[in-house]
Amino acid sequence: MEQQPQVLAQQFIDALHALEQGGGNEVDNLVALFSGDAHLTNAVLELAGHERTGRDGARRFWTEYKSTLGQAFSTFHHVTTGDNVAGLFWTTEGSGPDGQPVKYHGATLLEFDGSGKIKFFRGYYDTRELTVKTGGAANA
């Protein structure tokens, strides 16, 4: 039975919150939401001409996210859904690895396959808003 995009989006949000608040093992729960042939990208990866693929790529993506942002929490202001897609609008706040305050805004597109796994993830945000604060770039 196919799950509704609203339910799948909430599963993603819950898994991301667990990763943001946890010590690192939570990446497995987040990675499990992605299909074996998933494609993940965001503003920073796209500027570099890269993307992450598959579950190994998802693991690398979320491990980099956690290490770049340190202690952070994403607040989701709006979630909109359609046939097999969800749009998430958020603000992420916290402190980077050096303790510097971080706050940036963006949107994420999730596309789900027939089994409810994320097959496409794209994070949209202004890279200038984040790189100034972290001295690098995050993969949110």
C-alpha positions as CSV (number, residue, x, y, z in Angstrom):
1,M,0.0,0.0,0.0
2,E,1.4,3.4,-1.0
3,Q,1.9,5.9,1.7
4,Q,0.6,9.5,1.4
5,P,3.3,12.2,0.8
6,Q,2.3,14.0,4.0
7,V,3.1,10.9,6.0
8,L,6.4,10.4,4.2
9,A,7.4,14.1,4.6
10,Q,6.7,13.8,8.3
11,Q,8.9,10.7,8.5
12,F,11.7,12.7,6.9
13,I,11.2,15.6,9.2
14,D,11.2,13.3,12.3
15,A,14.4,11.5,11.1
16,L,16.1,14.8,10.4
17,H,15.2,16.2,13.9
18,A,16.6,13.0,15.4
19,L,19.9,13.5,13.5
20,E,20.1,17.1,14.5
21,Q,19.5,16.4,18.2
22,G,21.4,13.1,18.4
23,G,25.0,12.1,18.6
24,G,25.4,10.7,15.1
25,N,24.0,7.2,15.0
26,E,20.7,8.6,13.8
27,V,22.1,9.0,10.3
28,D,21.1,5.3,9.6
29,N,17.4,6.1,10.2
30,L,17.5,9.0,7.8
31,V,19.4,7.0,5.2
32,A,16.8,4.2,5.4
33,L,14.2,6.7,4.0
34,F,16.1,6.9,0.7
35,S,15.9,4.5,-2.3
36,G,19.0,2.6,-3.5
37,D,19.2,4.8,-6.6
38,A,18.3,8.1,-4.9
39,H,19.8,11.4,-6.1
40,L,20.6,14.1,-3.6
41,T,21.8,17.6,-4.3
42,N,21.7,21.1,-3.0
43,A,23.0,24.6,-3.8
44,V,26.6,23.9,-2.7
45,L,26.9,20.5,-4.5
46,E,25.3,21.9,-7.6
47,L,27.7,24.8,-7.8
48,A,30.6,22.3,-7.6
49,G,29.0,20.1,-10.3
50,H,28.3,17.2,-7.9
51,E,25.5,15.2,-6.4
52,R,25.2,12.3,-4.1
53,T,23.6,9.0,-5.2
54,G,22.3,5.9,-3.6
55,R,22.3,5.1,0.1
56,D,26.0,5.5,0.4
57,G,25.6,9.0,-1.1
58,A,22.8,9.7,1.3
59,R,25.0,8.6,4.2
60,R,27.8,10.9,3.1
61,F,25.4,13.8,2.5
62,W,23.8,13.6,6.0
63,T,27.2,12.9,7.7
64,E,28.5,16.1,6.1
65,Y,25.4,18.0,7.1
66,K,25.8,17.0,10.8
67,S,29.6,17.7,10.8
68,T,29.2,21.1,9.1
69,L,26.4,22.4,11.2
70,G,27.2,20.9,14.6
71,Q,24.3,21.7,16.9
72,A,21.4,22.8,14.7
73,F,17.6,22.4,14.6
74,S,15.3,22.9,11.6
75,T,11.9,24.4,12.0
76,F,9.5,23.6,9.2
77,H,7.1,26.5,8.5
78,H,5.2,25.0,5.6
79,V,4.9,21.5,4.1
80,T,3.1,21.2,0.8
81,T,2.4,17.9,-1.0
82,G,1.3,16.6,-4.3
83,D,1.4,13.3,-6.2
84,N,4.6,11.6,-4.8
85,V,6.2,14.9,-3.9
86,A,6.6,17.2,-0.9
87,G,7.9,20.7,-0.6
88,L,9.4,21.6,2.8
89,F,10.0,25.2,3.8
90,W,12.3,25.7,6.8
91,T,14.7,27.7,8.9
92,T,17.7,26.1,10.5
93,E,19.3,27.6,13.5
94,G,22.1,26.5,15.8
95,S,25.8,26.7,16.2
96,G,28.5,25.6,13.8
97,P,31.4,23.4,14.8
98,D,33.3,26.5,16.0
99,G,30.4,27.6,18.1
100,Q,29.5,30.4,15.7
101,P,25.7,31.0,15.5
102,V,24.1,29.7,12.4
103,K,20.7,30.7,10.9
104,Y,19.6,30.2,7.3
105,H,16.4,29.6,5.4
106,G,15.5,27.4,2.5
107,A,13.2,24.8,0.9
108,T,13.6,21.1,0.2
109,L,11.9,19.1,-2.6
110,L,11.4,15.4,-1.9
111,E,10.2,13.1,-4.6
112,F,9.1,9.6,-3.6
113,D,9.1,6.3,-5.5
114,G,6.2,3.8,-5.5
115,S,7.5,2.2,-2.3
116,G,7.6,5.4,-0.4
117,K,11.4,5.9,-0.5
118,I,12.9,9.2,-1.4
119,K,14.3,9.0,-4.9
120,F,15.1,12.7,-5.3
121,F,16.2,15.3,-2.7
122,R,17.0,18.9,-3.6
123,G,17.8,21.5,-1.0
124,Y,17.4,25.2,-2.0
125,Y,19.1,28.0,0.0
126,D,21.3,31.0,-0.4
127,T,24.8,29.7,0.0
128,R,26.0,33.1,1.0
129,E,23.7,33.0,4.0
130,L,25.4,29.9,5.3
131,T,29.1,30.0,4.2
132,V,29.6,33.3,5.9
133,K,28.5,31.9,9.2
134,T,30.2,28.4,9.1
135,G,33.3,29.3,7.1
136,G,32.3,26.5,4.8
137,A,29.1,25.0,3.3
138,A,26.4,22.7,4.6
139,N,24.4,20.1,2.8
140,A,21.0,20.9,4.1
